[in-house]
Amino acid sequence: LGAGPGWAMSILGNTAMRAMFARFFGDARTFALGVCNGCQMMSHLRSIIPGAADWPGFERNASEQFEGRVALVEVLPSASIFFAGMTGSVLPIAIAHGEGRAEFVDDADVGACVDGGLVSLRFVDNHGRSTETYPANPNGSPRGITGLTSRDGSATILMPHPERVF
């Protein structure tokens, strides 16, 4: 099942756990951050996270291999509490994943996330331009998408590892 999806299925498949997580995500006083496997897990919980229904799943990298390096990301305007005041920042960030490609049902879902302000991070090239080109976009996600937030900004998911670069 994979680490993130397996974790999510154990939550969604258990009535009591599903209800506990739904209460947590529905509580306006709480916030959540999912990084890498946590990103995958939370993307599979999008049905119980208010304002996250359009989030993608995260699948095998387009390169068909584990990617470990530093890449550049741009912080986009979003409601994410984790990126408040950082819009426009271009930052180096550690990449360490084999299943980080954002996979949307169709282009309309990509547009819904972009137009709805749900995309909080995207890969950029060394000129600061959004990229789908390998290796600047190490997983092949459309429009360079690598971080998303819920509509109210209380839940944020991202594939790269900010905790590894400070």
Residue pairs with C-beta under 8 A, 6 or more apart in sequence:
1 9
2 40
2 99
3 37
3 40
3 41
4 36
4 37
4 38
4 39
4 40
4 41
4 42
4 43
4 44
4 58
4 99
5 40
5 41
5 44
7 37
7 41
8 40
8 41
8 42
8 43
8 44
8 45
9 44
10 17
11 17
11 18
11 21
11 41
11 45
12 18
12 44
12 45
12 47
12 48
18 48
21 45
21 48
22 48
24 30
24 32
25 32
25 45
25 48
25 49
25 50
25 154
25 155
26 50
28 152
28 154
30 154
31 81
31 154
31 155
31 156
32 42
32 49
32 154
32 155
32 156
33 82
33 155
33 156
33 157
33 158
34 40
34 41
34 42
34 43
34 155
34 156
34 157
34 158
35 157
35 158
35 159
35 160
35 161
35 162
35 163
36 96
36 97
36 100
36 159
36 160
36 161
38 157
39 58
39 157
39 158
39 159
40 57
40 58
40 99
42 49
42 52
42 155
42 157
43 55
43 56
43 57
43 58
43 157
44 57
45 52
46 52
46 53
46 54
46 55
47 53
49 55
49 150
49 155
50 150
50 151
50 152
51 118
51 150
51 151
51 152
51 155
52 118
52 148
52 150
52 151
52 155
54 109
54 112
54 113
54 116
54 118
55 113
55 118
55 148
55 157
56 102
56 103
56 104
56 109
56 110
56 113
56 145
56 148
57 102
57 103
58 99
58 100
58 101
58 102
58 103
58 159
59 99
59 101
59 103
60 98
60 99
60 101
61 67
61 97
61 98
61 99
61 100
61 101
61 138
61 139
61 140
62 101
62 134
62 139
62 140
63 134
63 138
63 139
63 140
65 98
66 96
66 97
66 98
67 95
67 96
67 97
67 98
67 100
67 135
67 138
67 139
68 95
68 96
69 94
69 95
69 135
69 138
70 92
70 93
70 94
70 95
70 165
71 92
71 93
71 95
71 123
71 135
71 136
71 137
71 138
71 160
72 90
72 91
72 92
72 93
72 123
72 124
72 125
72 126
72 128
72 136
73 90
73 91
73 93
73 121
73 122
73 123
73 124
73 146
73 147
73 160
74 88
74 89
74 90
74 91
74 121
74 122
74 124
74 128
74 130
75 83
75 86
75 87
75 88
75 89
75 90
75 91
75 120
75 121
76 87
76 119
76 120
76 121
76 122
77 87
77 117
78 117
78 118
78 119
78 120
78 149
78 153
79 117
79 149
79 150
79 151
79 152
79 153
80 120
80 147
80 149
80 153
80 156
81 153
81 154
81 156
82 120
82 149
82 156
83 120
83 121
83 149
83 156
84 153
90 124
90 128
91 162
91 165
92 165
93 160
93 161
93 162
93 165
94 160
94 161
94 162
94 164
94 165
95 138
95 139
95 159
95 160
95 161
96 161
96 164
97 139
97 159
100 138
100 139
100 141
100 146
100 159
100 160
101 139
101 140
101 141
102 139
102 141
102 142
102 145
102 146
102 148
102 159
104 110
104 113
104 142
110 142
110 143
110 145
112 118
113 119
113 145
113 148
114 143
114 145
116 151
117 151
118 148
118 149
118 150
118 151
119 143
119 145
119 147
119 148
120 147
120 148
120 149
120 156
120 158
121 145
121 146
121 147
121 158
121 160
122 130
122 143
122 144
122 145
122 146
122 147
123 130
123 131
123 136
123 137
123 138
123 141
123 144
123 146
124 130
124 131
124 136
124 144
125 131
125 133
125 136
126 136
130 143
130 144
131 137
131 144
132 140
132 141
132 142
132 143
132 144
134 140
137 144
139 146
139 159
141 159
146 158
146 159
146 160
147 156
147 157
147 158
147 159
147 160
148 156
148 157
148 158
149 155
149 156
149 157
150 156
